[in-house]
Structure formats: C-alpha cells, structure tokens
Amino acid sequence: MAEGPESISPSLAVYMAAEVVVAVASVLGNALVCWAVRLNRALRDTTFCFVVSLALADVAVGSLVIPVAITISAGPRTDFHSCLLLSCAMLVLTQSSILALLAIAVDRYLHVRIPVSYKRVVTQKRAGAAVILCWTISIIVGVIPMFGWNNYNQVIHNEVNSSLKSNIIVCHFETVISMDYMVYFNFFGWVLPPLVLILVIYVEIFHLIRKHLNQKALSVNTTDPSRYFGKELKLAKSLALVLFLFAICWLPLHIINCITFFCPSCKIPVIIMYIAIFLTHGNSAVNPIVYAFRITKFRLTFLQIWSQYIRCDKNHNHNSNNLSKGELRANREQKTTL
C-alpha cells in the first residue's frame, strides 16, 4: 500500500504539469501514427511495421511511464518491490524504443543494399518475428533488477526506520535501481552500443545511396533508379532525424547517471535532473511531428484522419478518394519509399 507523497515544491509542480502535457501529446500523436498505418495501405510495409512498434512503445510511455514518473517524483511511500516493478517498466519501454530504432536502421540498410531481392528477404513474417525479438530482449534487459540487481540490501542497511520492517520506502527511481546496473549494464551495454551501431548503419546507408546516385549506369529493377534512390535518401534522412532526436533526448540523463556514479560527491541540481527526465519523455511526443513534416504518406493520412474522422467533413468521401488515388500512384512509383 502506498502512503501519502512528500510535499511538492514549485519546481516539481511545474515539472509534473509539463509531463502531463507530454503524456497527452505522446498518446494522441502515436495513436495517430498507428491509425494512419492501419488506414493507408501504402504504409503497411516492413519499415512501418517497426515504426508502429516504436509508436506503441511511445504510447505506453505516455499512458504508463509518465504517470508512474509523476507519481515517483512526488515521493510516495510504498513497498520496495512495488516501486522496483514500476521502475523496471520504464526500463523495458526505453529499451524497446532503442531496439525498434535499430530494427528500422537494419531494414533501411537492406532496402538500399539489396533493392532487387529485398522483398524476398525481408518478409512481413520475418519483420513480425524481429519485432517480437526486440520486445523479448527489452523485457529481459528491463526486468533484470527484479532478480536481485537492485538497491534492496543497501536500503535495508543504510536506513534506520521502523517502516522498513515491512519494506516501505519513499519511492524514487534511484532509490531502488542500482546505479552500477544503469551505467555498466544498461548504458554501456544496451544503450550506447546500439546507438553507435545505428549511427554506423546510417552512415553506410548514405554512402551507398550517394554511390548509386553518382553512378551513370545502374542495374536496379525499377524504371527510374535515380528517383528510387532519391526517395530512399529522403526517407533515410527522416528516420535518421528520429535517431538524432532520440540521442539528444536520452544522452543527458545517462550522462548524469555516469556523473552520479563515478563522482558521488558531485551534486546535480534538481532542476537539471527534472529537465533531463523531461527530455526523455518528450522524445515520445516528437516522432509523430517528424513523420508529419518529413514523410508525405503520413502527412496525407494525418490530414485525411483530421478531415474525415475528427472534423467530420462532409467532403470526406472526396478526400478519401483522393488519398486512394495517391496510394495507387505511390504504389506504382515505389511502394516502400516516400
């Protein structure tokens, strides 16, 4: 049973209010992404299968992680293992986002590296298996603290409080999650290496695309190779932007964790910690914005959803017909590109 939270400071109140806004934006924006993929057949390829996986993780961040983070930031008194379970849920969803980005990068690399045999190699069934594998790994990595790699013994030995006889603590993430787990295993093992690998993959993707665009003679099974790889370049840039925003939003918090771990005497201002945590959650709300501005298929489908289902436009049948024509044209040109 959780007890009342600690007193809420003005800075904490501002942080909590901002988190609520981000939570709503994350849920609505990423639900819109899933809706768009369901509505537009041109978005139902393997790449957007991974995009949907990423969007579902971001929906969970908005609907589960942020409410939990708000609750934990208020410092409620709860059972140690209940607090640990909530903290592990955040770790699982974070890891799933990273692995979804890695899957997207590998998918785009194969699309550029083997354009002729891509559809034969990367099937919907294999893409689905990759999504399941990513989530399985994320769950394993995220719940490891539940099996002993946590601060339970330290809390019991360091705190002299009668309530600890029933394992009741002030619930904070850093109270239950071991910092050596966060730094050595989580960051150095499962965050930094995938990010570096994704960066290397995108560098290779851009190199291959530029190489193809600079060649005068191409043996690709498409009517317009230059247009094909031009679209691949545009999509790669859009997805690389998603990666860049993820790194910008998540690295500050991990850097703070490293500073806290390697320099225990160093004091991180509370406001800096709030900003770093807010950035990690804010990342879940920005991806739909990137899709809307950078990927034409998403933008057109978002507009159709707004007009047909939200505004209940009387001309929605006309808009739907226009989108259907756009789908057919896009499929004729190149179904798996922009």
CORCOR-V664417 format. One record per residue. N is the residue number from 0. PHI is phi in whole degrees, 0 to 359 (none if undefined). NEAR is the number of other C-alpha atoms within 8 Angstrom. Layout:
# CORCOR-V664417
n=N phi=PHI near=NEAR
n=N phi=PHI near=NEAR
This chain:
# CORCOR-V664417
n=0 phi=none near=4
n=1 phi=273 near=7
n=2 phi=254 near=7
n=3 phi=298 near=6
n=4 phi=283 near=8
n=5 phi=288 near=7
n=6 phi=297 near=5
n=7 phi=260 near=7
n=8 phi=281 near=6
n=9 phi=302 near=6
n=10 phi=295 near=7
n=11 phi=292 near=11
n=12 phi=296 near=9
n=13 phi=296 near=8
n=14 phi=301 near=10
n=15 phi=295 near=9
n=16 phi=295 near=8
n=17 phi=296 near=8
n=18 phi=296 near=12
n=19 phi=298 near=10
n=20 phi=299 near=8
n=21 phi=296 near=12
n=22 phi=299 near=15
n=23 phi=297 near=10
n=24 phi=296 near=10
n=25 phi=296 near=16
n=26 phi=294 near=14
n=27 phi=294 near=9
n=28 phi=296 near=11
n=29 phi=282 near=15
n=30 phi=296 near=11
n=31 phi=295 near=10
n=32 phi=299 near=12
n=33 phi=297 near=11
n=34 phi=297 near=8
n=35 phi=297 near=13
n=36 phi=295 near=12
n=37 phi=292 near=9
n=38 phi=279 near=7
n=39 phi=254 near=10
n=40 phi=299 near=8
n=41 phi=292 near=11
n=42 phi=263 near=12
n=43 phi=266 near=10
n=44 phi=247 near=9
n=45 phi=295 near=11
n=46 phi=301 near=10
n=47 phi=284 near=10
n=48 phi=296 near=11
n=49 phi=288 near=14
n=50 phi=298 near=10
n=51 phi=295 near=11
n=52 phi=300 near=10
n=53 phi=296 near=12
n=54 phi=295 near=12
n=55 phi=296 near=11
n=56 phi=297 near=12
n=57 phi=289 near=15
n=58 phi=298 near=14
n=59 phi=295 near=11
n=60 phi=298 near=15
n=61 phi=290 near=17
n=62 phi=268 near=11
n=63 phi=239 near=8
n=64 phi=296 near=11
n=65 phi=295 near=13
n=66 phi=302 near=11
n=67 phi=294 near=9
n=68 phi=297 near=8
n=69 phi=298 near=10
n=70 phi=297 near=9
n=71 phi=294 near=11
n=72 phi=297 near=8
n=73 phi=281 near=11
n=74 phi=69 near=11
n=75 phi=290 near=13
n=76 phi=268 near=12
n=77 phi=212 near=13
n=78 phi=296 near=12
n=79 phi=305 near=12
n=80 phi=286 near=7
n=81 phi=292 near=8
n=82 phi=297 near=13
n=83 phi=296 near=13
n=84 phi=297 near=10
n=85 phi=296 near=9
n=86 phi=293 near=11
n=87 phi=294 near=12
n=88 phi=300 near=11
n=89 phi=296 near=11
n=90 phi=294 near=11
n=91 phi=299 near=14
n=92 phi=290 near=13
n=93 phi=297 near=9
n=94 phi=296 near=13
n=95 phi=296 near=13
n=96 phi=295 near=11
n=97 phi=297 near=11
n=98 phi=291 near=11
n=99 phi=295 near=14
n=100 phi=296 near=12
n=101 phi=295 near=12
n=102 phi=297 near=11
n=103 phi=298 near=12
n=104 phi=296 near=11
n=105 phi=297 near=10
n=106 phi=299 near=11
n=107 phi=292 near=11
n=108 phi=298 near=12
n=109 phi=296 near=10
n=110 phi=296 near=9
n=111 phi=272 near=12
n=112 phi=287 near=8
n=113 phi=232 near=8
n=114 phi=299 near=10
n=115 phi=286 near=7
n=116 phi=261 near=7
n=117 phi=304 near=10
n=118 phi=295 near=7
n=119 phi=282 near=6
n=120 phi=278 near=6
n=121 phi=259 near=10
n=122 phi=267 near=9
n=123 phi=299 near=8
n=124 phi=296 near=6
n=125 phi=291 near=8
n=126 phi=296 near=12
n=127 phi=298 near=9
n=128 phi=296 near=8
n=129 phi=295 near=9
n=130 phi=297 near=12
n=131 phi=298 near=8
n=132 phi=298 near=8
n=133 phi=300 near=11
n=134 phi=292 near=9
n=135 phi=296 near=8
n=136 phi=298 near=8
n=137 phi=299 near=13
n=138 phi=295 near=9
n=139 phi=298 near=9
n=140 phi=297 near=11
n=141 phi=285 near=13
n=142 phi=264 near=13
n=143 phi=308 near=9
n=144 phi=302 near=13
n=145 phi=293 near=11
n=146 phi=256 near=6
n=147 phi=125 near=6
n=148 phi=276 near=10
n=149 phi=213 near=11
n=150 phi=260 near=10
n=151 phi=301 near=8
n=152 phi=296 near=7
n=153 phi=297 near=7
n=154 phi=296 near=9
n=155 phi=296 near=9
n=156 phi=277 near=7
n=157 phi=271 near=6
n=158 phi=258 near=7
n=159 phi=254 near=7
n=160 phi=209 near=6
n=161 phi=299 near=5
n=162 phi=294 near=8
n=163 phi=291 near=11
n=164 phi=297 near=7
n=165 phi=249 near=6
n=166 phi=63 near=8
n=167 phi=272 near=11
n=168 phi=226 near=10
n=169 phi=279 near=8
n=170 phi=282 near=13
n=171 phi=227 near=10
n=172 phi=305 near=10
n=173 phi=289 near=7
n=174 phi=287 near=9
n=175 phi=257 near=14
n=176 phi=269 near=14
n=177 phi=293 near=12
n=178 phi=288 near=9
n=179 phi=290 near=8
n=180 phi=295 near=12
n=181 phi=296 near=11
n=182 phi=275 near=13
n=183 phi=286 near=9
n=184 phi=274 near=10
n=185 phi=287 near=11
n=186 phi=284 near=11
n=187 phi=288 near=10
n=188 phi=261 near=9
n=189 phi=232 near=10
n=190 phi=246 near=11
n=191 phi=295 near=9
n=192 phi=302 near=9
n=193 phi=299 near=11
n=194 phi=296 near=11
n=195 phi=295 near=8
n=196 phi=297 near=9
n=197 phi=298 near=12
n=198 phi=300 near=8
n=199 phi=299 near=8
n=200 phi=298 near=11
n=201 phi=292 near=12
n=202 phi=299 near=8
n=203 phi=293 near=9
n=204 phi=300 near=13
n=205 phi=296 near=10
n=206 phi=297 near=8
n=207 phi=295 near=10
n=208 phi=295 near=13
n=209 phi=299 near=8
n=210 phi=297 near=8
n=211 phi=294 near=10
n=212 phi=293 near=10
n=213 phi=275 near=6
n=214 phi=280 near=7
n=215 phi=278 near=5
n=216 phi=241 near=4
n=217 phi=234 near=7
n=218 phi=250 near=4
n=219 phi=253 near=7
n=220 phi=283 near=6
n=221 phi=204 near=6
n=222 phi=287 near=4
n=223 phi=220 near=6
n=224 phi=303 near=9
n=225 phi=298 near=8
n=226 phi=292 near=7
n=227 phi=302 near=11
n=228 phi=286 near=12
n=229 phi=296 near=10
n=230 phi=292 near=10
n=231 phi=298 near=12
n=232 phi=296 near=10
n=233 phi=296 near=9
n=234 phi=293 near=11
n=235 phi=298 near=12
n=236 phi=296 near=8
n=237 phi=296 near=12
n=238 phi=288 near=9
n=239 phi=294 near=9
n=240 phi=296 near=9
n=241 phi=300 near=10
n=242 phi=298 near=9
n=243 phi=300 near=8
n=244 phi=295 near=9
n=245 phi=298 near=10
n=246 phi=297 near=9
n=247 phi=299 near=8
n=248 phi=279 near=12
n=249 phi=259 near=11
n=250 phi=299 near=8
n=251 phi=304 near=9
n=252 phi=294 near=11
n=253 phi=292 near=10
n=254 phi=295 near=8
n=255 phi=298 near=10
n=256 phi=299 near=11
n=257 phi=295 near=10
n=258 phi=298 near=10
n=259 phi=298 near=12
n=260 phi=284 near=10
n=261 phi=274 near=6
n=262 phi=225 near=8
n=263 phi=302 near=8
n=264 phi=280 near=5
n=265 phi=285 near=7
n=266 phi=257 near=6
n=267 phi=267 near=8
n=268 phi=305 near=6
n=269 phi=301 near=6
n=270 phi=297 near=7
n=271 phi=295 near=8
n=272 phi=296 near=11
n=273 phi=299 near=10
n=274 phi=296 near=8
n=275 phi=297 near=12
n=276 phi=294 near=9
n=277 phi=298 near=10
n=278 phi=298 near=10
n=279 phi=298 near=12
n=280 phi=284 near=14
n=281 phi=298 near=11
n=282 phi=302 near=11
n=283 phi=291 near=12
n=284 phi=265 near=16
n=285 phi=272 near=9
n=286 phi=302 near=10
n=287 phi=301 near=11
n=288 phi=293 near=9
n=289 phi=299 near=12
n=290 phi=300 near=12
n=291 phi=295 near=11
n=292 phi=270 near=8
n=293 phi=251 near=8
n=294 phi=244 near=12
n=295 phi=302 near=10
n=296 phi=301 near=9
n=297 phi=294 near=12
n=298 phi=300 near=12
n=299 phi=297 near=9
n=300 phi=288 near=12
n=301 phi=301 near=11
n=302 phi=295 near=8
n=303 phi=295 near=13
n=304 phi=298 near=10
n=305 phi=298 near=9
n=306 phi=287 near=12
n=307 phi=275 near=15
n=308 phi=253 near=9
n=309 phi=261 near=7
n=310 phi=278 near=7
n=311 phi=54 near=8
n=312 phi=299 near=8
n=313 phi=296 near=6
n=314 phi=266 near=7
n=315 phi=298 near=11
n=316 phi=295 near=8
n=317 phi=296 near=7
n=318 phi=297 near=11
n=319 phi=296 near=10
n=320 phi=296 near=8
n=321 phi=297 near=8
n=322 phi=295 near=11
n=323 phi=298 near=8
n=324 phi=296 near=8
n=325 phi=297 near=8
n=326 phi=298 near=11
n=327 phi=299 near=8
n=328 phi=295 near=8
n=329 phi=296 near=11
n=330 phi=294 near=10
n=331 phi=294 near=7
n=332 phi=288 near=6
n=333 phi=186 near=9
n=334 phi=297 near=9
n=335 phi=263 near=9
n=336 phi=242 near=8
n=337 phi=289 near=12
